[in-house]
């Protein structure tokens, strides 16, 4: 077939694709009827084939440019980016996520392991400082003592912004390791949780035996609840991913992992928010000369906020009818 005849035969479908794109441009993805989307997809595939043919047979440049624009326009309608909707985000973060956390056995396990090991390591380090040195390492304990040998109010306030930036980078990296290690069939997440709990507990127990204990606890009190809870959230999310590879509930491993990932991502986002809040407090309030009661009040308020988010919102979400929830494996 000659080029002119081929162009004449294909133009009606190109014009139809233009009309389909124009009608789809004013609608949301859900507002497009299924049969309409099917026609748009079919005309899009045909236009892609026509563009490949046009390049191969060296159609007129104007025709090739037209087809490029038409294919790009149709592609954008079929694979458009999702619009960020505040209402859906609010429902996900303050309704569904607390509900998942409230009934999440992985979170219960992570909380039990973390705070159990934390308390045990702290008690042993307080009773025997050499135990704390063994857990953390002598270099780390020496560095910790020298860091808090200087009273908080004598530090350079110009360092606050730089330290806040460091904490924003360092603290989430701890949670990320707990999350990533969980992929090793959950065992890695358990190991990371135990390790971090032991180190943090040993640091608190060991510093309680030194002359610098006031400086240390004045610094860590305000941001402690948010930072440590964020680590537990990350560990729980990682363990859920890992356990989904072991207990698939009849699904394939990839499908089970994908479904667990959908459950974990909002929890990980909540942990990131807590890490950012903790980093801001750790960078500006914790090293400040503010009275200790203010820092203790921030710690109590942070702890109550976490309890409200997980227990109150989570219980309310399970107790009331807030809309159907897709089936999730436990």
N, C-alpha and C positions, 0 to 999 in steps of 0.2 A: 504494500500500500504506500502511496506517495505521502510525503510529509504533510502537504496541504490537506489531503483527504483525511489523514489521521487527526490533524488538529481540528478539523471541522466535526469529526465524529466524537471527539472527547470534550469539546467545549460545553455541551449541555450539562455534563456531570460536574465540570469545574464550576459552572455558574450555580448549580445546585449546592455544591459544597460551600460556596460563598454565602448563600442564603442560610444554610444550616449554621455556619459560624456566626453570622450576624444575629440570628435568633438565640443562639446559645450564649452570646456575650452578655445579654441582659438578664441572665438567670443564674441562680446558684446551682451547684452540682446536683443537689437533691431535687431541684425543681425540674430537671430535664427528664422527660418520660423515657422509659427503657427503649421503646421502639425508635424514638428520635435519636437517642445516643447510639443505637445500633446502626442506623443509617449514616450518621456522622462518621462513625468508625470505619464503615465500609467505604465511603467516599474518600476518607483520609488515606486508607491503604491503597486505593486505586490511584490517587494523586501522587503518592510516593512512587508507585510503579511507573507512572507517566513521567515523573521527574527523572528517574533513572534512565528511562528510554530516551528522553530528550537529551540528556547528557551524552548517551552512547551514540545517538544518530545526529548529534550536533544540530539541534533545532535552533531557530533564530534566537539570539541573545535575549530579546524582549520576552519571548515565551518562557525561556528558562528562568529568567528573573521573576516573572509572574508566578510560575509554579513554586519557586522557592518561597515566595511570600505567602502563597496559599497554603502550602504544606506547614510552614511555621505557624500560621494563624490557626489552622486546624489542630496542630499539636498542642498549642497553648490552651485550647478549649478542652481537649480530652485529658490533658495531664496538667491542668492548672494547679497551682499551689493552694493548699488549704488556707482559708482566711482565719486569722487568730480571732477567736470570739471570747470575750471576757466572761460571758455567762457560762459557757462550757468549761472554761478554765476554772472558774470559781467552784462549779459543781464538782469537778474532778478533784481539786485540791482540798476542799472543805466539806465534801460530803462523801464521795466514794473512797478517797484515800484514807481518812480516819476510820471508815468502816472496815477497810481491809486491814489496817494496822490493829484495830481492836480485836479482830478474829484471826490474826496471823500467828500460827504456832511457831513459825520461824523467828518472829520477833520475841515471843515469850522465851524461846530457847536462847536467843542471843542475849536478852536481858539477864536471864538467870546465870548464864556462863560468865558474862562480862562482869557483872557486879559481884558475883560470888568469888571469882578469881581476883578481882580488884581488892575486895575486903580481905581475903586470905593473904594475898601478897603484901598488902599494907600492914596487916597485923604482924606477920612474920618479920618484915623489915623493921618495924618499930621495936619488936622484942629483940631482934638480932640484926643490927645494922650491916653486918657482913653479908647477910642474905640479900639485902638490897644492893650491895656492891656486886654481888655475884650475878644478880638478875640484870642490872643495868650496865655493869662493867665499871672498873675503877676510873677510867678516863671520864666516863659520862658523869659519875657521881662527883668527881673533882670539879668538872666543868659546871655542874649544877650548883655546887656550893659557892664557887667563885662568882657565879652569875648573880646570886642573891645575897652576896656579902655586902653589897651596897644597898642602903635603904631605898625604897621605891621613890620617895620624894626627892632624892638627890640625883636622879637620872636626868639626862638631857631631854627636855620635852621635844626638841626638834627631831628626835629619833622616832617619835610615835608614828608618823606617816609611813616611814620606811618599814618599821616593824609590822604595821598593819598589813602592808603589801606582802611581807614575808609570810605572815600567818595565813593570808588568803591563799597563798600558793602551797604552803606546807601542810596546813590542817586538812584540806580536802584530799591531799595526796595520801594521807593515812587512811581516810575512809575509802578512797579509790582502791587501795591495795586490799582492804578487807572485802570490798565488793568483788574485785577481780579474782581473788583467790577462791571465792565461793564457787566459781565455775568448775573447780576440780572436784565435782561430784559432792559439793558441800563440805568435804573434809578440809579443803584449803581455807574456807571461811571460818570453820571452827578453830583451826590453828591460828589464823590471824587474830581472831577475837581473843583467844586465850593469851597470845603473846602481848598484844597491846594492853590488855587488862593487867597482866602481870607487871609490865614495865611502868604503867601509870600508877598502879598501886604501890609498887616498890619505891617509886619516886616520892610519893606522899608519905609513906611510912618512914623512909630514910630521912627525909628533910625534917620530919617531926622530932628527930633526935639531935638535930644540929642547933647551934646558936642562931641560925638564920631562919628559923621556922616562921617567925612572924612575917618577915619579908616575903617568904615563899607563899604562905597561905593568903596573905593580903593580895598577892598578885593573881593567884589561880582561882580565887573564890568566885569572882563575878562571871567569868566566861566558862567555868567548868561544866555546869549542867548542859548548856547548849552544845559544847564541843564533844563531850563524852557521849551524849545521847545521839548526836549525829553519826558518830562512829558505830554505835550499836545499830542504828537504822541501816547503814551501809552494809554491815555484816549480815543483818537479817535478809536484806535484798539479795546479797551474793549467795547466801545459803539457799534461798528459795530457787535461784537459778540452778545451782548445782544439784539440789535434790530433785528438780524436775527432770534431770537426765537419768535419775535412778528410778523414781516412781513416776511413770508416764501416764498412768491411769488409762491404759489401752490405746493411747495415741503413739505416733512415731516420736522419736527423740527430738527431732527438729521442731515438730509441731508443739510438743510439750514445752520445749525451751522458748519458742516464740510466745506462747501464751503466758508463761511465767515472766518473760520480759515485759509484756504489756502490764502485768501486775506490779512489777518492780520499778518501772521508770518513774511513776509519780512519787513513790517512796524515796527514791534516790534524789528527785528534785526537792522534796521536803528536807532531806539531809543537806543538800547544797545550800538551801536558804539558811538553815541553822548554822552551817559552817561560816557563811558570810557574816551573819549576826555575831557569832562568837569571835570572828577575826576582828570585827570593828570594836567590840568590847575589849578584846585582848590588846588591841593596838592603842586604844585611847583612854579607856576607863581604868583597866587593870593596872597600868604603870603610873597612873596619876596620883596626886597627893590627896585625892578625895577621901573623906572619912571611911573607915572600914564598914560602918553600918550601911552606907550607901551601896557599897559593892555587895554586901550580904543581901541587901534588899533586892538588887538586880538579880542575884542568883536565885533567890526565892521566887521572884516574879517570873523568871525564865522557867524554873521547874514547874510552877503552877500553869504556865502557858502550855508546856508540853503535856502535862496531865490533862488539861482541858481539851487539847487537840486530839489526843489519843483516846482517852476514856470518855469524856463527856460527849464530844462530837461523834466518836465512834459508837458509843452506846445509843445515842439519839438516832444515828443513822440506821442501826440495826433494829431499833425498837419501833420506828415509825415507818410508814409507807412513803418512800421517797422515789418510787419508780423502780422498774425492774432492773436487775443487775445481770449481766451475762453470766452464764455458768462458768465457774472457775474451779479448777481442781484444788483441793486443800493443800 
